[in-house]
Amino acid sequence: MTDQHEHYAEVGANPGDPLPMLPQHTSHGRFERVLRAGHFAVSSEIAPPDSADPEEVLRRAALFDGYVDAINATDGSGANCHMSSLAVCALLTREGYSPIIQVSCRDRNRIAIQGDLLGASALGVCSVLCLSGDDVSVGDHPEAKPVFDLDSVSLLQTVRTLRDESRFLSGRQLDLPPRLFLGASINPFAPPHTARVDQFAKKVSAGAQFVQSQYCFDLDMARDFMARARDLGLTERCYVLMGVGVLASARTARWLRSAIPGVHIPDSVIRRLEQAEKPKAEGRAIATELMQQLAEIAGVSGIHLMAYKQEEWIGEIVTKSGVLHGRQPWAPSHLDHIRQPASA
């Protein structure tokens, strides 16, 4: 390990760590080490603020202390403008968190993307999620000019070229390659369903080492997808984190189902929310149960828990689900105790 990487490596990446780096590791990151050690992992995501205030980022991240192994920083999700994913990841890394930088092909060409990836690695960011990105027509700047110089698959290939071949796409050699754990998104629940495993296989072939899925609210579809992925040997080559969402109400569920392409929410879930005396509490209960049931599916290595504007409940949901089996993910050392969830 070079002096530069020693300085910027994530907290705990040392020979005496209970999750030591092994020769097959492609990054110095704690997230990769957790998965390669065989632990069931939990990731979540932080919505970057509409602000230049770094403390706002850290306040949001603190809600995850001791409950998640990695935090995604979204990159203009929904084609809406926020603080950049790179800046959020730099702030989180400085505090010792294990962030996952999201890189969308929508807004930058290959020159900018390659520069951002080198910068992220230099700042200590160890994991990247490669995305094509939502079209600008759905966001708050529909007049923006989309780029899409790359797509999610060619972006994975680009990162692998930088990391494994130590060169830019132009062929020019790097003095020091980035050390990155490569991720991608999958959606087992969008039609045509039979093509989704093939799409997953294409991303694994391009270099994906972990994937995070779209919201899962249909266990039968998840089981079918994972069975086909196992048959192709994909779960032996790539870690699968199934996405679980926290629904606030039946109205929210209907909106997600109708407005977000690829989101599948069965009528039974919506009826359960409609009949609940406390819909928000019921939404958390649904998420907890889904986590428990998904954790039992062979080949599922973790959960990606998404709780937009309900991040304060992440700790309660993870704790009640029991998927960590008593393991406590990293938390800042200055904390005297893990924060307790807010009262219902």
N, C-alpha and C positions, 0 to 999 in steps of 0.2 A: 504494500500500500504506500503510495507516495505521501510526502509531507502534506501536500494540499488536501488530499482526500482524508488523511488522518484528522486534519483540523475540522473538516466539514462533515465527517461521518456522523450519522445519527447517534444519539445517546445510547450507550450500552454496547456499541460495536467494538468490543475488545476481547482479547483471548479468554478472559475469565468470565465472560457473560454466559448466563444460562442458555442463551440462544446464540451460540458462536457462529461466525461466518464460516462456511465450508467451501471447498474448492469449486463446487458447481454453482455457487451464488454469483449472480451477475450484477448485484448491487451491494451496497453496504447497509441497506435499509432493514429496519426492524420488521416491517410488514412481510418481506420475503422470508426473513428468518423464522417468523412465526409459522408461516405456511409450510416451509420446508421441514420444520421440526415436527410436523404432523398435527399441530394444534388446529382446532376449529376456530376460524377467525371471524371477527365482526368489523366491518368498515361502515362508515357513515359519510355524510357530506355536509359541507358548510356552504351556505349561500353567501358569496362575497357581498359586502355592504355597498350601498350607494353612498359612499363616503371615502374620504382619504384618511380616516382615523384608524390607526393600527390597533388601538385598544378595543375597538368594536370587534375586530377579527378575533382577538384573544379572548374577549368575553364570550363570544359564541363558541369558540373551541373548548373553553373550560367546562361547558356542559357535558362534554364527552370524556372528561378526565376519569381514567380508570375503567372505562366501559368499552372502548373501541380500540382496535389495533391500528387503524389508518383512517385518515380524514381526506375525502375528495374535496378539492377546491374547484367548483364548477367554472367553466369557461364560457361565459355569455350564454348560459342555458336559455332555451326558448328564444334565442336571438335577441336577448335583452342585454343592455349594457350595465356592467357592474365593475368593481375593482377587479383587476386582472388576476387570473389563476396563478400566474407566476409570482406576483407580489404577495398574494395570500400564502402561498407555499413557502416563500422565503421567510415571512413572519413566523409561520408555524414551526419551521425547521429551527429557527433561531431559539425557540423556546423548548425544543426537544421533541416536538410532536413528529409523527410519521405521516407526512402529507402525500397525497397522490395528485400530481398536476394533471389536469385535463387539458388536452390540446385539440382544438377544433380546427378542421381544415377550411371552414367557412371564411375565416377572416384574414388568413395569412398565407403567403406563398411559401415555397420550399426554402427560399433564402431566409425568411424571417423565422420559420419554424425550426430550422436547423440551428440558427443562432440562439433561439429561446431554449432549446434542449441543452445546448452546451452551457448556457447561463444557469439553467435550473440545476444541472449536475454540479456546477461550480459552487452553487449556494447550498448544496447538501440535500437537494431533493432527489429521492432515490426511486420513486415509482411514477410511471406515466400511464395515463389512460388515453388511448388514441381514438378519436371520434371524427366522423365526417362533419357533424354539426347540423343544427336546425336551419332551415331556409330563412333568410332575412324577412320574408313576407309575413312571418308569424310573430315577429318581434316588435320592439318599440322604435326601430329605425328601418322601416320598410324601404326607404329610399337608398339605403346603403348598397354598395356594389359587392356581391358575394365573390369569393375567390375560387375555392374548390380546386386549387392547383393539384392537390392530392386528395385521396379519399382515405377512409380508415385503414384499408388494407395496405395501400402504398405508403401510408404514414408509418405503419408498423414496420414495413420493409426498410423505410428510411432510418428509423431509430436503430434497427438492427445493423444497418450498414455503418452508422456512426459508431456504435458500440463494439461490434464484433470485427469489423474490417478497418476501423480507425481511419475512416475517410468520409469526406462529403460526397453527396451524390454526383458532384462534378468530377470526382476522382481525386481531388486534392487531399493529401494526407493530413491527419490531425496530429498535433504534438502529444495530446493526451485525450483518449476517448472518454465519453461519458459512461458512468456506471449506472445503468437503469434497469429496473424490473418492468417488463412490458405488459400492459393490460389493454383490453378492448371491451366493448359492450356487446351483449347478445340480447335477442328478444325472442324467446321460445313461443311467445303467445300471439304473435302477429301472423296473419295469413300471408303467403301460403305456408302452413305449418310444416309441411314435409321438407321445405327448402331450408328451414332454420338450422338444422344440424349441419347441412352442407356449408352454410354461411359460417357457422362456428368453426368447421374444419378448415375453411379457407383462411380464417384469422389465425388459427393455430399454426398453419403452414407458413404464414407471413411472419410469425414470431411471437404471437401472444402467449404469455406465460400465466396470466390470470385473466378471467373475465368476470364482469359484473352484469347481471341481467336487469331487464326492465322489471317493473312491479310484477310480482307473482301473487295472484289471488285464486288461482286454479291449480290445485295440487295434482289432479289427474293429468293435466297437460304438462306439468313440471316433471312428473314421474315418467311420462312417455318420452319426453325430450331427453331426459337423463339416461333412460334405457338405451336409446338410439346412440347417444354420445358415448356411452360405455362400450357398446358394440363396435364402434369405430376406434376405440382406444384413446379417445380424446381426453378423457378424465385422467389418464396416466401421463399425459403430456402438458396439461393445463389445469390450473386450479379454478374451480367454478364457485363463485359467490352469487347466490340467488338473491334477487332484489325483493325486499319487503317494504311496503308503504304503510304509513299510518294515516288512516282516513278520519277526518274530523266529523263527517256527516254523510247522510245518503245523498244530499245535494252535491257535495264535493265529489263523491264517487261517480255520480251521473255525469258531472262536468268532465272529470278526467277521462271517462270512457268515451265521451262524444268528441272532446276537443283535442286529446293527445293521441296521435297516431300510434297504433300498436299496443295501447293499454286495454287489457281485457279484464273486466270485473264482472263476475257472474251475478245474475239477478239475486241469488240466495244471499250474497254478501250485502247487497243493497237493502234487501228486506230486513236483514238482521239489524242494520243500522237504523232503519225506519222504525222498527219495533222497540228499540232500546230506550229506556228511560233517560240514560245519559249517553248520547251518541259518541261523544269524544272518548269516554271511558271504554265504550264498546269497540271503538276503532283501535284502541290500544290493546284490548283483549284479543281482537282478531289478529293483530300483528304478532303478538306473543305466541298464539297458537300456531300460526303459520311458521314462525321461526322453529318451533319445536318439531313440527312435522317435516319441514324441509331438511332439518339436520339429520333426520333418519334415512334420507334417500342416499343410496350408495353413489359416491362420486361428488357429492356436494361438500365443498371444503370450507364453506363459510356463508355468511349472510351480509348483504349490503343493505343496511337499514336506512330508509329515507323518511324523514319526518319534517317536511317543510313547514316552518312556523310552529312546530311542536317539538323542537329540539330539546326542550327541558324535560321531556319524558323519555328520552333515549335510555337513561340510566335505569329507570324503572322497568322498561320493556326488556332490556337485555338481562337484568337481574332475574325477573320473573320467568323468563324463557329458560334459564338454566343452561343455555347452549355452550357457555364457557366452562362448565363443569368445575366451578370454583377458581378458575384461573383469572387473575386480575391483570388486564392490560396495563401498559405503562401509564403513569400519571406524573405530573410535575412533582419533583422532590420537595418543593416548598410547601406542598399541601400537608396539613396535619391529618386530614382524613378525606375520604372520597365524599364529594358533595351528595347530599340526599335529594331525591326528587321532590318537586313541589307537591303540595297537597292537592287532592282532586277538587 
